[in-house]
Amino acid sequence: MTKLKAIAAAAVLMMPVSAAAENVVAKTGDSVANFFRDEGASVELTTDGAGDPLLKTEYYGNSFTIIFYGCNSNTDCNSIQFYSGYVSKGSVRLAKTNQWNTDNRFARSYIDEDGDARIEMDVFLGDEGMNPDDFAQVVGLWTRRMTEFEEFIGW
């Protein structure tokens, strides 16, 4: 019986190991874009005014932008920011966004110079990135906060 167990163990060790999903990294924008594409989202990979990657994303009815930071010559980025803006022309008061920031973690809101409401959430991915399951949880947190913010400001 011991010989049979040894043969079975050897057979398991010789089985091809399925490739583990690669971490989501911010290096060039492709990895983050591919994560969303794999999720069935519509993604447009472009660049911002400085030439760094920028993603415009439609994800389960949510539209938002992903801005890349910590880039070296428009590549080798280490972090991203989820961003969504709402043309509110002063209808959302600063006190309201301050209340949001007091009551909520992770995502923060503000009023821009045009009086429009904004919400954003930073994610540091570093050199090694984040496994896809954890990144999916971060995206879920972002989309929940964005939806809650829209309800909070009466969007």
N, CA, C and O of each residue as an XYZ file, in Angstrom:
620
protein
N       0.826     -1.192      0.000
C       0.000      0.000      0.000
C       0.874      1.260      0.000
O       0.494      2.263     -0.606
N       2.008      1.232      0.650
C       2.894      2.382      0.703
C       3.447      2.708     -0.682
O       3.610      3.877     -1.031
N       3.738      1.659     -1.477
C       4.226      1.870     -2.830
C       3.175      2.578     -3.675
O       3.499      3.458     -4.472
N       1.919      2.192     -3.497
C       0.811      2.795     -4.237
C       0.667      4.276     -3.887
O       0.437      5.104     -4.768
N       0.801      4.607     -2.609
C       0.730      6.012     -2.169
C       1.880      6.815     -2.765
O       1.690      7.960     -3.176
N       3.065      6.226     -2.815
C       4.231      6.913     -3.374
C       4.039      7.172     -4.866
O       4.394      8.238     -5.370
N       3.478      6.194     -5.565
C       3.223      6.368     -6.999
C       2.178      7.457     -7.217
O       2.321      8.292     -8.111
N       1.130      7.446     -6.403
C       0.072      8.456     -6.520
C       0.639      9.850     -6.243
O       0.331     10.808     -6.952
N       1.467      9.946     -5.209
C       2.069     11.243     -4.873
C       2.972     11.722     -6.005
O       2.974     12.908     -6.337
N       3.731     10.819     -6.593
C       4.610     11.193     -7.708
C       3.786     11.649     -8.906
O       4.161     12.593     -9.602
N       2.672     10.981     -9.143
C       1.809     11.364    -10.270
C       1.248     12.763    -10.066
O       1.177     13.548    -11.012
N       0.851     13.081     -8.843
C       0.329     14.420     -8.555
C       1.408     15.465     -8.772
O       1.136     16.527     -9.332
N       2.618     15.182     -8.341
C       3.715     16.133     -8.503
C       4.076     16.342     -9.976
O       4.575     17.405    -10.346
N       3.831     15.347    -10.804
C       4.174     15.445    -12.215
C       3.070     16.100    -13.040
O       3.282     16.416    -14.211
N       1.882     16.309    -12.437
C       0.780     16.945    -13.160
C       1.151     18.385    -13.469
O       1.772     19.053    -12.643
N       0.781     18.871    -14.647
C       1.085     20.275    -14.946
C       0.326     21.193    -14.002
O      -0.864     21.008    -13.748
N       1.020     22.158    -13.504
C       0.402     23.124    -12.608
C      -0.233     24.202    -13.471
O       0.414     24.773    -14.348
N      -1.508     24.473    -13.211
C      -2.150     25.521    -13.997
C      -1.529     26.854    -13.625
O      -1.239     27.122    -12.459
N      -1.336     27.659    -14.612
C      -0.696     28.954    -14.389
C      -1.561     29.808    -13.476
O      -2.754     29.992    -13.716
N      -0.947     30.319    -12.441
C      -1.670     31.209    -11.536
C      -1.927     32.520    -12.255
O      -1.113     32.976    -13.058
N      -3.067     33.116    -11.958
C      -3.393     34.402    -12.572
C      -2.333     35.425    -12.177
O      -1.901     35.482    -11.026
N      -1.929     36.220    -13.141
C      -0.910     37.227    -12.880
C      -1.485     38.372    -12.066
O      -2.659     38.717    -12.199
N      -0.657     38.951    -11.234
C      -1.070     40.102    -10.440
C      -1.428     41.277    -11.344
O      -0.888     41.433    -12.439
N      -2.340     42.087    -10.860
C      -2.696     43.324    -11.541
C      -1.659     44.367    -11.120
O      -1.497     44.653     -9.934
N      -0.967     44.925    -12.100
C       0.076     45.920    -11.837
C      -0.254     47.208    -12.583
O      -1.027     47.204    -13.541
N       0.336     48.296    -12.135
C       0.070     49.607    -12.736
C       1.140     50.014    -13.741
O       1.105     51.138    -14.243
N       2.075     49.146    -14.045
C       3.260     49.491    -14.839
C       2.959     50.328    -16.086
O       3.527     51.408    -16.249
N       2.078     49.849    -16.965
C       1.838     50.535    -18.232
C       0.371     50.836    -18.504
O       0.065     51.565    -19.447
N      -0.513     50.312    -17.731
C      -1.947     50.477    -17.974
C      -2.569     49.229    -18.562
O      -3.767     49.000    -18.397
N      -1.775     48.414    -19.249
C      -2.307     47.216    -19.896
C      -2.881     46.209    -18.907
O      -3.946     45.642    -19.152
N      -2.198     45.980    -17.806
C      -2.641     44.984    -16.829
C      -3.993     45.360    -16.228
O      -4.882     44.516    -16.121
N      -4.149     46.619    -15.839
C      -5.420     47.081    -15.265
C      -6.509     47.036    -16.332
O      -7.628     46.606    -16.055
N      -6.190     47.476    -17.546
C      -7.160     47.435    -18.642
C      -7.588     46.002    -18.920
O      -8.775     45.737    -19.116
N      -6.638     45.076    -18.939
C      -6.965     43.672    -19.197
C      -7.831     43.080    -18.089
O      -8.705     42.259    -18.367
N      -7.604     43.479    -16.845
C      -8.459     43.012    -15.751
C      -9.911     43.375    -16.046
O     -10.799     42.528    -15.951
N     -10.148     44.632    -16.404
C     -11.517     45.073    -16.670
C     -12.089     44.420    -17.928
O     -13.271     44.076    -17.959
N     -11.280     44.248    -18.950
C     -11.757     43.569    -20.162
C     -12.161     42.131    -19.848
O     -13.189     41.649    -20.324
N     -11.342     41.446    -19.040
C     -11.664     40.073    -18.636
C     -12.971     40.009    -17.850
O     -13.654     38.985    -17.843
N     -13.307     41.115    -17.189
C     -14.554     41.203    -16.426
C     -15.738     41.593    -17.321
O     -16.871     41.680    -16.847
N     -15.479     41.824    -18.598
C     -16.536     42.192    -19.530
C     -16.802     43.685    -19.618
O     -17.810     44.107    -20.185
N     -15.911     44.476    -19.065
C     -16.088     45.932    -19.072
C     -15.577     46.532    -20.375
O     -14.739     45.948    -21.061
N     -16.092     47.691    -20.695
C     -15.610     48.471    -21.816
C     -14.498     49.374    -21.292
O     -14.694     50.110    -20.324
N     -13.344     49.319    -21.925
C     -12.181     50.081    -21.457
C     -11.511     50.773    -22.634
O     -11.267     50.166    -23.677
N     -11.221     52.045    -22.448
C     -10.431     52.781    -23.435
C      -9.120     53.177    -22.766
O      -9.110     53.961    -21.817
N      -8.019     52.630    -23.265
C      -6.695     52.950    -22.741
C      -6.137     54.104    -23.567
O      -5.950     53.994    -24.778
N      -5.877     55.209    -22.881
C      -5.356     56.402    -23.535
C      -4.261     56.968    -22.634
O      -3.736     56.250    -21.783
N      -3.911     58.235    -22.804
C      -2.917     58.873    -21.936
C      -3.450     60.204    -21.445
O      -4.315     60.820    -22.069
N      -2.912     60.636    -20.307
C      -3.292     61.943    -19.769
C      -2.395     63.027    -20.363
O      -1.587     62.748    -21.249
N      -2.533     64.247    -19.884
C      -1.769     65.375    -20.413
C      -0.265     65.234    -20.267
O       0.494     65.845    -21.019
N       0.176     64.425    -19.295
C       1.608     64.213    -19.091
C       2.126     63.000    -19.863
O       3.326     62.723    -19.868
N       1.200     62.272    -20.520
C       1.594     61.081    -21.264
C       1.505     59.793    -20.468
O       1.837     58.726    -20.984
N       1.060     59.873    -19.208
C       0.888     58.672    -18.388
C      -0.396     57.950    -18.792
O      -1.306     58.570    -19.341
N      -0.478     56.640    -18.523
C      -1.689     55.899    -18.882
C      -2.939     56.475    -18.213
O      -2.881     57.023    -17.112
N      -4.055     56.335    -18.903
C      -5.357     56.788    -18.406
C      -6.399     55.831    -18.974
O      -6.403     55.554    -20.174
N      -7.278     55.329    -18.118
C      -8.330     54.411    -18.565
C      -9.686     55.057    -18.381
O      -9.967     55.632    -17.330
N     -10.524     54.965    -19.392
C     -11.927     55.349    -19.284
C     -12.700     54.039    -19.277
O     -12.608     53.249    -20.216
N     -13.460     53.816    -18.214
C     -14.043     52.505    -17.966
C     -15.552     52.562    -17.802
O     -16.082     53.449    -17.132
N     -16.240     51.608    -18.418
C     -17.669     51.360    -18.215
C     -17.748     49.976    -17.589
O     -17.439     48.979    -18.242
N     -18.158     49.909    -16.332
C     -18.127     48.655    -15.583
C     -19.457     48.454    -14.888
O     -19.756     49.136    -13.907
N     -20.259     47.526    -15.385
C     -21.575     47.213    -14.817
C     -22.402     48.468    -14.576
O     -22.964     48.647    -13.495
N     -22.478     49.324    -15.564
C     -23.290     50.534    -15.475
C     -22.616     51.704    -14.788
O     -23.215     52.772    -14.669
N     -21.405     51.533    -14.340
C     -20.651     52.610    -13.696
C     -19.591     53.136    -14.658
O     -18.818     52.363    -15.224
N     -19.560     54.446    -14.838
C     -18.538     55.084    -15.667
C     -17.552     55.792    -14.752
O     -17.945     56.568    -13.881
N     -16.273     55.519    -14.955
C     -15.243     56.191    -14.166
C     -13.928     56.165    -14.912
O     -13.767     55.472    -15.916
N     -12.998     56.936    -14.395
C     -11.668     57.064    -14.982
C     -10.655     56.477    -14.012
O     -10.815     56.577    -12.796
N      -9.622     55.869    -14.554
C      -8.515     55.369    -13.732
C      -7.265     56.123    -14.172
O      -6.836     56.041    -15.323
N      -6.696     56.859    -13.222
C      -5.516     57.698    -13.465
C      -4.304     56.979    -12.870
O      -4.388     56.414    -11.779
N      -3.195     57.000    -13.576
C      -1.983     56.315    -13.130
C      -0.993     57.313    -12.543
O      -0.809     58.411    -13.069
N      -0.358     56.912    -11.440
C       0.594     57.777    -10.729
C       1.897     57.041    -10.450
O       1.991     55.821    -10.585
N       2.890     57.815    -10.059
C       4.193     57.251     -9.720
C       4.900     56.683    -10.938
O       5.669     55.728    -10.831
N       4.637     57.271    -12.088
C       5.207     56.770    -13.344
C       6.608     57.354    -13.565
O       6.930     58.451    -13.109
N       7.407     56.592    -14.268
C       8.748     57.019    -14.653
C       8.784     57.043    -16.177
O       8.759     55.985    -16.806
N       8.841     58.212    -16.775
C       8.824     58.366    -18.235
C       7.592     57.695    -18.844
O       7.696     56.980    -19.841
N       6.425     57.931    -18.236
C       5.133     57.460    -18.730
C       4.953     55.947    -18.675
O       4.060     55.407    -19.327
N       5.778     55.271    -17.915
C       5.666     53.824    -17.730
C       6.159     53.496    -16.324
O       6.511     54.393    -15.557
N       6.181     52.237    -15.998
C       6.673     51.798    -14.690
C       5.936     52.513    -13.555
O       6.553     52.914    -12.568
N       4.615     52.672    -13.695
C       3.788     53.339    -12.684
C       3.623     52.410    -11.484
O       3.774     51.194    -11.611
N       3.310     52.987    -10.307
C       3.159     52.153     -9.120
C       1.807     52.285     -8.429
O       1.534     51.561     -7.472
N       0.962     53.192     -8.896
C      -0.331     53.354     -8.236
C      -1.368     53.877     -9.219
O      -1.047     54.403    -10.285
N      -2.619     53.712     -8.819
C      -3.733     54.189     -9.635
C      -4.697     54.961     -8.748
O      -4.663     54.864     -7.522
N      -5.548     55.722     -9.401
C      -6.614     56.425     -8.693
C      -7.903     56.231     -9.482
O      -7.973     56.554    -10.667
N      -8.917     55.700     -8.813
C     -10.254     55.652     -9.386
C     -10.855     57.042     -9.206
O     -10.721     57.647     -8.142
N     -11.516     57.546    -10.245
C     -12.010     58.926    -10.218
C     -13.352     59.010    -10.934
O     -13.551     58.405    -11.988
N     -14.264     59.767    -10.344
C     -15.534     60.069    -11.000
C     -15.948     61.488    -10.637
O     -15.838     61.903     -9.483
N     -16.426     62.227    -11.634
C     -16.836     63.610    -11.417
C     -18.280     63.829    -11.830
O     -18.802     63.136    -12.704
N     -18.920     64.802    -11.189
C     -20.338     65.086    -11.388
C     -20.526     66.583    -11.571
O     -20.200     67.366    -10.679
N     -21.049     66.984    -12.723
C     -21.285     68.397    -12.990
C     -22.457     68.826    -12.112
O     -23.618     68.574    -12.432
N     -22.132     69.469    -11.013
C     -23.162     69.867    -10.042
C     -23.259     71.387     -9.903
O     -24.188     71.888     -9.268
N     -22.325     72.119    -10.482
C     -22.337     73.587    -10.521
C     -22.736     74.224     -9.182
O     -23.566     75.133     -9.135
N     -22.140     73.738     -8.119
C     -22.372     74.335     -6.803
C     -23.570     73.802     -6.045
O     -23.816     74.233     -4.919
N     -24.329     72.873     -6.628
C     -25.510     72.369     -5.918
C     -25.150     71.433     -4.763
O     -25.963     71.206     -3.868
N     -23.926     70.891     -4.788
C     -23.451     70.074     -3.670
C     -22.539     70.965     -2.840
O     -21.497     71.422     -3.309
N     -22.938     71.197     -1.633
C     -22.188     72.116     -0.771
C     -20.955     71.435     -0.180
O     -20.919     70.218      0.002
N     -19.954     72.250      0.111
C     -18.721     71.752      0.704
C     -18.999     71.010      2.009
O     -18.370     69.989      2.286
N     -19.928     71.511      2.804
C     -20.268     70.853      4.074
C     -20.758     69.424      3.828
O     -20.510     68.532      4.639
N     -21.446     69.211      2.718
C     -21.945     67.870      2.400
C     -20.776     66.933      2.077
O     -20.750     65.802      2.560
N     -19.815     67.382      1.271
C     -18.671     66.524      0.960
C     -17.827     66.291      2.216
O     -17.268     65.210      2.401
N     -17.736     67.307      3.075
C     -17.021     67.106      4.340
C     -17.697     66.039      5.186
O     -17.026     65.234      5.831
N     -19.019     66.031      5.184
C     -19.755     65.000      5.930
C     -19.472     63.624      5.337
O     -19.261     62.656      6.069
N     -19.469     63.542      4.015
C     -19.141     62.276      3.359
C     -17.769     61.782      3.811
O     -17.615     60.622      4.193
N     -16.781     62.660      3.768
C     -15.417     62.278      4.144
C     -15.312     61.872      5.601
O     -14.504     61.010      5.946
N     -16.116     62.479      6.457
C     -16.122     62.123      7.874
C     -16.703     60.733      8.096
O     -16.219     59.982      8.944
N     -17.734     60.393      7.340
C     -18.486     59.151      7.564
C     -18.005     57.958      6.755
O     -18.455     56.841      7.007
N     -17.112     58.147      5.796
C     -16.728     57.063      4.895
C     -15.223     56.894      4.818
O     -14.465     57.863      4.859
N     -14.803     55.630      4.705
C     -13.387     55.313      4.532
C     -13.074     55.028      3.077
O     -13.972     54.776      2.273
N     -11.831     55.068      2.756
C     -11.235     54.692      1.475
C     -11.451     55.736      0.385
O     -10.471     56.308     -0.092
N     -12.678     56.010     -0.028
C     -12.915     57.010     -1.074
C     -13.141     58.373     -0.432
O     -13.735     58.474      0.642
N     -12.661     59.426     -1.102
C     -12.851     60.778     -0.572
C     -13.506     61.642     -1.640
O     -13.378     61.394     -2.839
N     -14.200     62.651     -1.174
C     -14.892     63.547     -2.097
C     -14.403     64.975     -1.899
O     -13.812     65.313     -0.874
N     -14.660     65.795     -2.897
C     -14.329     67.212     -2.806
C     -15.133     67.968     -3.851
O     -15.771     67.375     -4.722
N     -15.088     69.272     -3.745
C     -15.700     70.163     -4.728
C     -14.562     70.825     -5.489
O     -13.669     71.413     -4.878
N     -14.583     70.736     -6.820
C     -13.498     71.321     -7.597
C     -13.698     72.824     -7.801
O     -14.671     73.400     -7.315
N     -12.779     73.443     -8.513
C     -12.802     74.898     -8.714
C     -14.018     75.380     -9.501
O     -14.341     76.567     -9.462
N     -14.695     74.483    -10.215
C     -15.911     74.845    -10.957
C     -17.188     74.580    -10.153
O     -18.294     74.780    -10.654
N     -17.030     74.131     -8.908
C     -18.188     73.837     -8.066
C     -18.793     72.469     -8.316
O     -19.926     72.209     -7.911
N     -18.043     71.583     -8.986
C     -18.541     70.243     -9.288
C     -18.045     69.234     -8.260
O     -16.926     69.334     -7.757
N     -18.903     68.255     -7.958
C     -18.564     67.227     -6.974
C     -17.677     66.158     -7.606
O     -17.868     65.785     -8.763
N     -16.717     65.675     -6.845
C     -15.774     64.652     -7.293
C     -15.615     63.607     -6.201
O     -15.758     63.896     -5.013
N     -15.316     62.383     -6.632
C     -14.960     61.315     -5.693
C     -13.782     60.560     -6.287
O     -13.698     60.375     -7.501
N     -12.872     60.126     -5.420
C     -11.694     59.405     -5.891
C     -11.204     58.449     -4.817
O     -11.495     58.613     -3.632
N     -10.450     57.442     -5.260
C      -9.885     56.457     -4.335
C      -8.532     56.013     -4.878
O      -8.438     55.548     -6.014
N      -7.490     56.157     -4.070
C      -6.138     55.771     -4.463
C      -5.863     54.314     -4.098
O      -6.326     53.816     -3.072
N      -5.092     53.639     -4.968
C      -4.678     52.257     -4.718
C      -3.197     52.144     -5.078
O      -2.808     52.361     -6.226
N      -2.384     51.805     -4.087
C      -0.962     51.592     -4.332
C      -0.756     50.130     -4.724
O      -1.108     49.224     -3.968
N      -0.189     49.903     -5.904
C       0.047     48.541     -6.378
C       1.520     48.140     -6.299
O       1.847     46.956     -6.380
N       2.402     49.116     -6.142
C       3.826     48.826     -6.004
C       4.406     48.102     -7.206
O       3.848     48.152     -8.303
N       5.525     47.433     -6.994
C       6.202     46.714     -8.074
C       5.537     45.374     -8.378
O       5.489     44.953     -9.534
N       5.030     44.709     -7.353
C       4.500     43.358     -7.524
C       3.012     43.315     -7.844
O       2.514     42.293     -8.316
N       2.298     44.402     -7.596
C       0.874     44.438     -7.893
C       0.025     43.729     -6.851
O       0.458     43.497     -5.722
N      -1.192     43.392     -7.254
C      -2.184     42.789     -6.361
C      -2.816     41.606     -7.092
O      -3.060     41.676     -8.297
N      -3.081     40.521     -6.362
C      -3.675     39.381     -7.044
C      -5.073     39.760     -7.531
O      -5.726     40.609     -6.924
N      -5.538     39.147     -8.611
C      -6.808     39.542     -9.225
C      -8.009     39.465     -8.282
O      -8.915     40.293     -8.376
N      -8.033     38.498     -7.388
C      -9.160     38.393     -6.457
C      -9.202     39.580     -5.499
O     -10.270     40.133     -5.238
N      -8.045     39.969     -4.977
C      -7.989     41.136     -4.092
C      -8.313     42.411     -4.864
O      -9.007     43.290     -4.354
N      -7.808     42.512     -6.095
C      -8.091     43.687     -6.908
C      -9.588     43.776     -7.206
O     -10.156     44.868     -7.216
N     -10.219     42.643     -7.446
C     -11.672     42.626     -7.679
C     -12.418     43.156     -6.449
O     -13.424     43.852     -6.584
N     -11.928     42.828     -5.263
C     -12.549     43.361     -4.040
C     -12.368     44.869     -3.948
O     -13.280     45.577     -3.522
N     -11.203     45.368     -4.341
C     -10.952     46.810     -4.346
C     -11.900     47.497     -5.338
O     -12.477     48.539     -5.028
N     -12.056     46.915     -6.515
C     -12.970     47.472     -7.521
C     -14.402     47.457     -6.986
O     -15.145     48.420     -7.182
N     -14.793     46.378     -6.317
C     -16.125     46.305     -5.720
C     -16.332     47.388     -4.672
O     -17.395     48.005     -4.609
N     -15.314     47.615     -3.850
C     -15.385     48.677     -2.844
C     -15.541     50.033     -3.533
O     -16.373     50.843     -3.125
N     -14.747     50.280     -4.569
C     -14.826     51.537     -5.309
C     -16.222     51.743     -5.886
O     -16.812     52.807     -5.701
N     -16.752     50.754     -6.574
C     -18.055     50.940     -7.221
C     -19.169     51.120     -6.194
O     -20.121     51.861     -6.437
N     -19.057     50.447     -5.045
C     -20.047     50.672     -3.970
C     -19.956     52.102     -3.449
O     -20.976     52.773     -3.291
N     -18.743     52.568     -3.182
C     -18.571     53.933     -2.677
C     -19.055     54.954     -3.698
O     -19.684     55.947     -3.333
N     -18.769     54.717     -4.962
C     -19.187     55.643     -6.002
C     -20.721     55.699     -6.053
O     -21.290     56.788     -6.126
N     -21.381     54.564     -6.015
C     -22.847     54.508     -6.034
C     -23.432     55.171     -4.793
O     -24.409     55.914     -4.881
N     -22.831     54.899     -3.640
C     -23.305     55.527     -2.394
C     -23.136     57.045     -2.452
O     -24.001     57.789     -1.989
N     -22.020     57.500     -3.023
C     -21.785     58.935     -3.146
C     -22.820     59.576     -4.060
O     -23.346     60.646     -3.752
N     -23.112     58.930     -5.176
C     -24.126     59.448     -6.094
C     -25.476     59.593     -5.396
O     -26.178     60.584     -5.594
N     -25.832     58.612     -4.586
C     -27.088     58.704     -3.819
C     -26.995     59.821     -2.789
O     -27.955     60.563     -2.581
N     -25.841     59.939     -2.149
C     -25.626     60.939     -1.110
C     -25.789     62.354     -1.641
O     -26.338     63.218     -0.958
N     -25.306     62.596     -2.877
C     -25.410     63.942     -3.443
C     -26.685     64.118     -4.282
O     -26.911     65.182     -4.857
N     -27.503     63.080     -4.346
C     -28.755     63.169     -5.089
C     -28.562     63.177     -6.598
O     -29.285     63.862     -7.323
N     -27.585     62.414     -7.062
C     -27.275     62.391     -8.491
C     -28.278     61.586     -9.275
O     -28.158     61.469    -10.495
